[in-house]
């Protein structure tokens, strides 16, 4: 009886091993077929057209005409954020020949309206930031005010005890 159970156990282990090997072989072949199909679909789709920030070479390579605007502001990152918001294809090139570096923003000719809207929002944001007082300056002035009032309070306490 014991030998019969042992032989059945060994037979079961062997068949499950063969089964897992077959399943593994099938899974690998399906995965390879999937990768081959994906590669084939990618070839049919053609080259991917870059959008947003890109190099000047990529922008010119799209054959849609390129224009540029000179920006002297060193805070070009805030412009990039707004340009992404408006979906403008652009390239930024830093001109180091001037003492404060200038930035040339290249964009497609068809994006003129979107770029105009982006620049108006950018300039409005810059003006608003200049009008807004600095939080650090406000904190420093409040700290000075608190120090001055705390000294007066200490002097007043001492005067009250002397009377």
Secondary structure as GFF3:
##gff-version 3
##sequence-region A 1 163
A	DSSP	alpha_helix	2	45	.	.	.	ID=ss1
A	DSSP	alpha_helix	56	60	.	.	.	ID=ss2
A	DSSP	beta_strand	66	71	.	.	.	ID=ss3
A	DSSP	alpha_helix	76	86	.	.	.	ID=ss4
A	DSSP	beta_strand	90	95	.	.	.	ID=ss5
A	DSSP	beta_strand	102	108	.	.	.	ID=ss6
A	DSSP	three_ten_helix	109	111	.	.	.	ID=ss7
A	DSSP	alpha_helix	112	131	.	.	.	ID=ss8
A	DSSP	alpha_helix	135	162	.	.	.	ID=ss9
###
